[in-house]
Amino acid sequence: MSNTAVNEPTDLIIVGAGIVGLAHAYHAQRRGLSVRVIERDSRPNGASIRNFGHCCITAQHGDLLQTAYRSREGWRQAAADIGFWAPESGAFVVARSEAEMAVVQQLNAERGGDAVKLLSAAELAGKLGGAPDPQIAGGAHLPADLRVDPRTTAGQIAAWLEQRDNVRIEWNTSVRNLGGGIVATSRGEFRADKVIVCVGHDMDYLYPELAERYQVQRSALQMALAPAPSTFTTDAAVLTGTSMTRYDAFTAMPGAAAVREEIYRNSPELIDMVANVMFTRRPDGTLLLGDSHVYGNTVDPFLDEWWTDRLVGEISKVLGAPLQITQRWQGVYASSALTSLLVEEPDEQTRVVTVTSGIGMTMSFGIAAESIDTICPENASAIAAG
């Protein structure tokens, strides 16, 4: 149990116990900082538990790619320390047309065969098991990607952190105001040398002007759960052609526009619902299926049954097996048309960190490491190396 006293000032306060906030707490305690995490809920319950659990390293692009690889190392270290499920199983990219295969080949040419391993149609079909879509033209394996179970991982990290002597988590505690190292909450004031705010799509509640400047909205998505076919046993994530319209490494390829045009020509509804047709298997053998996207400052909570049916039908076609839905839910995360990562410092002691695209799980440990580097620059290189 943490020895950090209730009213004792700490080196760092983290607002938000989602995966980004918890990753900051993990890196901070590893550097020897005293940490207090403030969370309005009684457990992680937001975007961090409603996703695919796919750490999509290879599909990042530009400046974020290096951070993604650093995040991968953070995930691996945390899994070793804490013991949560994190297979380094990679991801499969399924190409079902010549246009989609061209994009996969272009990414292979840019990144090399170690990062993007091309697969023939027969090889990929063998990975999927059963009788997958005969239209599969080939694809690739992205070995750097890894998996976690979104339903359990954030909770396991939080429970482990609470056992550290230098960490305290204040559950069921809402923030009313903050600035200058002082955080006023429903349980009184807390003080720290530094405060990092990681509240995701709820950033506009604390910093409305910042949210407006970066055009931060909520992205709502529809997801579902089904038992996996007995022939599908891989822990790797599975991406499809619609994923090539979503992830920056694919959209940066010369053939990306042709893929989008082809999908719109053949299945315009998938583009209209901003679909990312993909799926991943949980440790219990169920499949996480999805997803669609709707954007707004406030999003309706209502799920469109036809959209879910269309997504699940497309996944069933890829697998060549029917799927029986057992759960449906709405995920919500922050989105901005201007940036995938928002980092601002409203004052000298406060840092706001919000992932403004659907890569929070992927980037969390890399972003957190970079943030803590700013607080502990003297040992940043040593920690990053070891």
C-alpha positions as CSV (number, residue, x, y, z in Angstrom):
1,M,0.0,0.0,0.0
2,S,1.2,3.5,-0.8
3,N,2.8,5.4,2.1
4,T,2.1,8.8,0.4
5,A,0.0,10.7,3.0
6,V,-3.3,12.2,2.1
7,N,-2.3,15.8,2.5
8,E,1.4,15.5,1.8
9,P,2.6,17.5,-1.3
10,T,4.0,15.3,-4.0
11,D,6.5,15.7,-6.9
12,L,3.8,15.1,-9.4
13,I,0.0,15.0,-9.6
14,I,-1.6,13.3,-12.6
15,V,-5.2,14.1,-13.3
16,G,-6.9,11.1,-15.0
17,A,-6.4,7.3,-14.5
18,G,-6.9,6.3,-18.1
19,I,-4.0,4.5,-19.9
20,V,-2.2,7.8,-20.7
21,G,-2.4,9.0,-17.1
22,L,-1.4,5.5,-15.7
23,A,1.6,5.4,-18.1
24,H,2.8,8.7,-16.8
25,A,2.4,7.4,-13.2
26,Y,4.4,4.2,-14.1
27,H,7.3,6.1,-15.7
28,A,7.3,8.7,-12.9
29,Q,7.5,6.2,-10.0
30,R,10.2,4.4,-11.9
31,R,12.2,7.6,-11.9
32,G,11.7,7.9,-8.1
33,L,9.1,10.6,-8.1
34,S,6.3,10.7,-5.5
35,V,3.0,10.6,-7.5
36,R,-0.6,11.3,-6.8
37,V,-3.2,10.2,-9.4
38,I,-6.6,11.9,-9.2
39,E,-9.5,10.1,-10.9
40,R,-13.2,11.0,-10.8
41,D,-14.4,7.4,-11.3
42,S,-13.9,4.3,-9.1
43,R,-11.8,2.5,-11.7
44,P,-10.6,3.0,-15.3
45,N,-13.8,3.1,-17.3
46,G,-13.3,5.3,-20.4
47,A,-11.6,5.0,-23.7
48,S,-8.9,2.8,-22.1
49,I,-11.1,-0.2,-21.7
50,R,-13.3,0.2,-24.8
51,N,-10.8,-0.3,-27.6
52,F,-9.1,-3.1,-29.4
53,G,-6.1,-3.5,-27.1
54,H,-3.9,-3.1,-30.2
55,C,-0.7,-1.2,-29.8
56,C,-0.4,-0.2,-33.5
57,I,3.3,0.6,-33.7
58,T,4.2,0.1,-37.3
59,A,1.3,2.1,-38.7
60,Q,2.5,5.3,-37.1
61,H,4.3,7.9,-39.3
62,G,6.6,10.9,-39.1
63,D,7.6,12.2,-35.7
64,L,5.1,9.8,-34.0
65,L,6.9,6.7,-35.2
66,Q,9.9,7.1,-32.9
67,T,7.6,7.8,-30.0
68,A,5.6,4.7,-30.9
69,Y,8.7,2.5,-30.7
70,R,9.5,4.0,-27.4
71,S,6.0,3.3,-26.3
72,R,6.5,-0.3,-27.3
73,E,9.5,-0.6,-25.0
74,G,7.5,1.0,-22.2
75,W,4.7,-1.5,-22.7
76,R,7.1,-4.4,-22.7
77,Q,8.8,-3.1,-19.5
78,A,5.5,-2.6,-17.8
79,A,4.2,-6.0,-18.7
80,A,7.4,-7.6,-17.3
81,D,7.0,-5.6,-14.1
82,I,3.3,-6.1,-13.6
83,G,2.6,-9.4,-15.3
84,F,-0.3,-8.4,-17.6
85,W,-1.0,-10.2,-20.9
86,A,1.0,-8.5,-23.7
87,P,1.9,-11.0,-26.5
88,E,4.3,-9.6,-29.1
89,S,2.2,-11.1,-31.8
90,G,2.2,-8.3,-34.3
91,A,-0.7,-7.5,-36.6
92,F,-1.8,-8.9,-39.9
93,V,-2.9,-6.6,-42.8
94,V,-5.4,-8.2,-45.1
95,A,-5.4,-6.9,-48.7
96,R,-8.4,-7.9,-50.8
97,S,-7.6,-6.1,-54.0
98,E,-4.7,-5.2,-56.1
99,A,-5.0,-1.6,-54.9
100,E,-4.8,-2.6,-51.3
101,M,-1.9,-4.9,-52.0
102,A,-0.1,-2.1,-53.7
103,V,-0.2,0.0,-50.5
104,V,1.1,-2.9,-48.4
105,Q,4.0,-3.3,-50.9
106,Q,4.8,0.4,-50.9
107,L,5.0,0.3,-47.1
108,N,7.2,-2.7,-47.3
109,A,9.5,-0.9,-49.7
110,E,9.7,2.1,-47.4
111,R,10.2,0.3,-44.1
112,G,11.9,-2.9,-45.2
113,G,11.0,-6.6,-44.8
114,D,11.8,-6.8,-41.1
115,A,9.2,-4.2,-40.3
116,V,6.6,-5.2,-42.9
117,K,6.8,-8.8,-43.9
118,L,4.8,-9.5,-47.1
119,L,2.5,-12.5,-47.1
120,S,0.9,-14.3,-50.1
121,A,-2.8,-15.0,-50.1
122,A,-2.2,-18.6,-49.1
123,E,0.1,-17.6,-46.2
124,L,-2.3,-15.1,-44.9
125,A,-5.3,-17.4,-45.2
126,G,-3.3,-19.9,-43.1
127,K,-2.9,-17.3,-40.4
128,L,-6.6,-16.5,-40.3
129,G,-7.6,-20.2,-40.3
130,G,-10.9,-21.7,-41.6
131,A,-12.1,-20.6,-45.0
132,P,-11.3,-16.9,-45.2
133,D,-12.5,-14.5,-48.0
134,P,-11.4,-15.9,-51.4
135,Q,-10.8,-12.3,-52.5
136,I,-7.8,-12.0,-50.3
137,A,-4.9,-11.0,-52.6
138,G,-2.2,-11.2,-49.9
139,G,-1.1,-8.9,-47.1
140,A,1.6,-8.5,-44.5
141,H,2.7,-9.1,-40.9
142,L,3.7,-6.2,-38.8
143,P,5.8,-7.9,-36.1
144,A,6.5,-4.8,-33.9
145,D,2.8,-4.4,-33.0
146,L,1.7,-5.9,-29.7
147,R,-1.5,-6.7,-27.9
148,V,-3.0,-6.2,-24.5
149,D,-6.5,-6.9,-23.1
150,P,-8.3,-3.6,-22.9
151,R,-10.8,-4.9,-20.4
152,T,-8.2,-5.7,-17.7
153,T,-4.9,-4.0,-18.4
154,A,-5.5,-0.5,-17.1
155,G,-7.0,-1.9,-13.9
156,Q,-4.0,-4.2,-13.4
157,I,-1.6,-1.3,-13.9
158,A,-3.6,0.8,-11.4
159,A,-3.6,-2.0,-8.8
160,W,0.2,-2.4,-9.2
161,L,0.8,1.3,-8.9
162,E,-1.2,1.4,-5.7
163,Q,1.3,-1.0,-4.1
164,R,4.2,1.3,-4.8
165,D,5.4,3.3,-1.8
166,N,5.6,6.5,-3.8
167,V,2.2,6.4,-5.5
168,R,-1.3,7.2,-4.3
169,I,-4.5,7.1,-6.4
170,E,-7.4,9.2,-5.3
171,W,-10.5,7.4,-6.7
172,N,-13.9,9.0,-6.9
173,T,-12.4,12.5,-6.8
174,S,-13.4,15.2,-9.2
175,V,-11.2,18.1,-10.1
176,R,-12.9,21.5,-9.7
177,N,-10.0,23.8,-10.6
178,L,-6.2,23.7,-11.1
179,G,-3.2,25.8,-11.8
180,G,0.2,26.7,-10.4
181,G,0.7,23.3,-8.8
182,I,-2.6,23.4,-6.8
183,V,-5.4,21.0,-7.7
184,A,-8.7,21.8,-6.0
185,T,-10.9,18.7,-5.8
186,S,-14.1,17.3,-4.2
187,R,-11.8,16.0,-1.5
188,G,-9.8,19.2,-0.9
189,E,-6.7,20.7,-2.3
190,F,-3.6,18.8,-3.4
191,R,-0.2,20.3,-4.2
192,A,2.7,19.2,-6.3
193,D,5.7,20.5,-8.1
194,K,4.2,19.5,-11.4
195,V,0.8,18.6,-12.6
196,I,0.0,16.6,-15.8
197,V,-3.6,16.5,-17.0
198,C,-4.5,13.4,-19.0
199,V,-8.3,13.4,-19.2
200,G,-8.7,12.6,-22.9
201,H,-12.0,13.7,-24.5
202,D,-13.1,15.5,-21.3
203,M,-10.3,18.0,-21.6
204,D,-12.9,20.6,-22.6
205,Y,-14.4,20.5,-19.1
206,L,-11.1,21.8,-17.6
207,Y,-9.6,23.7,-20.6
208,P,-12.4,24.8,-22.9
209,E,-10.3,27.5,-24.6
210,L,-7.6,25.0,-25.4
211,A,-10.1,22.5,-26.7
212,E,-11.6,25.1,-29.0
213,R,-8.2,26.3,-30.3
214,Y,-7.3,22.7,-31.3
215,Q,-10.8,21.9,-32.5
216,V,-11.0,18.9,-30.1
217,Q,-14.2,16.9,-30.5
218,R,-15.5,13.6,-29.3
219,S,-15.2,10.6,-31.6
220,A,-17.9,8.0,-30.8
221,L,-17.5,4.5,-32.2
222,Q,-19.6,1.3,-32.3
223,M,-17.9,-1.9,-31.3
224,A,-19.1,-5.5,-30.5
225,L,-17.9,-8.7,-29.0
226,A,-18.4,-12.3,-30.3
227,P,-16.9,-15.7,-29.6
228,A,-14.0,-16.3,-32.0
229,P,-14.4,-19.1,-34.6
230,S,-12.6,-22.2,-33.4
231,T,-10.2,-21.9,-36.3
232,F,-9.1,-18.4,-35.4
233,T,-6.4,-18.7,-32.8
234,T,-3.9,-15.9,-33.4
235,D,-3.3,-13.2,-30.8
236,A,-2.3,-10.8,-33.6
237,A,-4.6,-7.9,-34.5
238,V,-6.2,-8.1,-38.0
239,L,-6.5,-4.9,-40.2
240,T,-8.2,-4.6,-43.5
241,G,-8.4,-2.1,-46.4
242,T,-10.4,0.4,-44.4
243,S,-7.6,0.5,-41.9
244,M,-5.4,1.8,-44.8
245,T,-7.7,4.9,-44.9
246,R,-7.2,5.5,-41.1
247,Y,-3.5,5.0,-40.1
248,D,-0.9,7.5,-41.2
249,A,1.7,5.0,-42.4
250,F,-0.8,3.7,-44.9
251,T,-2.4,7.1,-45.9
252,A,1.1,8.4,-46.6
253,M,1.7,5.8,-49.3
254,P,1.2,6.8,-53.0
255,G,-1.6,4.2,-53.5
256,A,-3.7,5.3,-50.5
257,A,-6.1,7.5,-52.5
258,A,-6.8,4.6,-54.9
259,V,-7.7,2.4,-52.0
260,R,-10.1,4.9,-50.6
261,E,-11.7,5.5,-54.0
262,E,-12.1,1.8,-54.5
263,I,-13.8,1.2,-51.2
264,Y,-16.1,4.2,-51.8
265,R,-17.0,2.8,-55.2
266,N,-17.8,-0.7,-53.9
267,S,-19.0,0.0,-50.4
268,P,-19.7,3.7,-49.9
269,E,-21.3,3.1,-46.5
270,L,-18.0,2.0,-45.0
271,I,-16.5,5.4,-45.9
272,D,-19.6,7.2,-44.8
273,M,-19.4,5.6,-41.3
274,V,-15.6,6.2,-41.2
275,A,-15.1,2.5,-40.7
276,N,-12.0,0.8,-39.5
277,V,-12.9,-2.8,-40.1
278,M,-10.6,-4.7,-37.8
279,F,-10.7,-7.3,-35.1
280,T,-8.6,-8.8,-32.3
281,R,-8.9,-11.8,-30.0
282,R,-8.9,-11.5,-26.2
283,P,-7.3,-14.0,-23.9
284,D,-10.7,-15.6,-23.2
285,G,-11.2,-16.4,-26.9
286,T,-13.7,-13.7,-27.7
287,L,-13.2,-11.3,-30.6
288,L,-13.3,-7.5,-30.3
289,L,-15.0,-6.2,-33.5
290,G,-15.3,-2.8,-35.0
291,D,-15.6,0.0,-35.6
292,S,-17.3,3.2,-36.9
293,H,-16.8,6.8,-36.1
294,V,-19.0,9.8,-35.5
295,Y,-17.7,13.2,-34.4
296,G,-19.1,16.1,-32.4
297,N,-18.6,18.2,-29.3
298,T,-21.5,16.1,-27.9
299,V,-22.3,12.7,-29.4
300,D,-25.5,10.8,-29.2
301,P,-25.3,7.6,-27.1
302,F,-27.6,5.7,-29.5
303,L,-26.1,2.8,-31.5
304,D,-27.2,2.2,-35.1
305,E,-28.0,-1.5,-35.4
306,W,-27.4,-1.5,-39.2
307,W,-23.9,-0.1,-38.8
308,T,-23.0,-2.9,-36.4
309,D,-24.5,-5.5,-38.6
310,R,-22.5,-4.1,-41.6
311,L,-19.2,-4.1,-39.7
312,V,-19.7,-7.6,-38.3
313,G,-20.8,-8.8,-41.7
314,E,-17.6,-7.5,-43.3
315,I,-15.5,-9.2,-40.6
316,S,-17.4,-12.4,-41.0
317,K,-16.6,-12.3,-44.7
318,V,-12.9,-11.8,-44.0
319,L,-12.9,-14.8,-41.7
320,G,-15.3,-16.9,-43.7
321,A,-17.3,-17.7,-40.6
322,P,-20.5,-16.4,-39.0
323,L,-20.2,-14.4,-35.7
324,Q,-22.7,-14.4,-32.9
325,I,-22.7,-11.0,-31.1
326,T,-22.8,-11.2,-27.3
327,Q,-22.1,-7.5,-26.4
328,R,-22.2,-4.1,-28.0
329,W,-20.9,-0.8,-26.7
330,Q,-20.0,2.8,-27.6
331,G,-16.4,4.0,-27.3
332,V,-15.5,7.7,-27.1
333,Y,-12.1,9.3,-27.5
334,A,-10.7,12.8,-28.3
335,S,-10.3,13.8,-31.9
336,S,-8.7,16.8,-33.6
337,A,-8.4,17.6,-37.3
338,L,-5.3,19.7,-36.5
339,T,-3.1,17.2,-34.6
340,S,-2.9,13.6,-33.3
341,L,-1.2,14.7,-30.1
342,L,-2.0,17.8,-28.0
343,V,0.7,18.9,-25.5
344,E,0.4,22.3,-24.0
345,E,1.6,24.0,-20.8
346,P,-1.0,26.5,-19.5
347,D,1.4,27.5,-16.7
348,E,5.0,26.6,-15.6
349,Q,3.7,23.8,-13.4
350,T,1.0,22.3,-15.5
351,R,1.2,20.2,-18.7
352,V,-1.9,19.0,-20.6
353,V,-1.4,15.8,-22.6
354,T,-4.3,14.5,-24.8
355,V,-4.1,12.0,-27.6
356,T,-6.4,13.5,-30.2
357,S,-6.8,10.4,-32.4
358,G,-7.5,6.7,-31.9
359,I,-3.9,5.8,-30.9
360,G,-4.0,6.5,-27.2
361,M,-3.3,2.9,-26.3
362,T,-0.5,2.7,-28.8
363,M,1.3,5.9,-27.9
364,S,0.6,6.1,-24.1
365,F,3.9,4.8,-22.7
366,G,6.1,6.7,-25.3
367,I,4.3,10.0,-24.7
368,A,4.5,9.5,-21.0
369,A,8.2,8.8,-21.1
370,E,8.8,12.0,-23.1
371,S,6.7,14.0,-20.5
372,I,8.6,12.6,-17.6
373,D,11.9,13.4,-19.4
374,T,10.9,17.0,-19.0
375,I,10.6,16.6,-15.2
376,C,13.6,14.4,-14.7
377,P,16.0,15.3,-17.6
378,E,19.1,14.3,-15.6
379,N,18.3,10.5,-15.8
380,A,16.2,10.4,-19.0
381,S,18.9,8.8,-21.1
382,A,19.7,6.1,-18.6
383,I,16.1,5.1,-18.2
384,A,15.4,5.1,-21.9
385,A,18.4,2.9,-22.5
386,G,17.6,0.4,-19.7
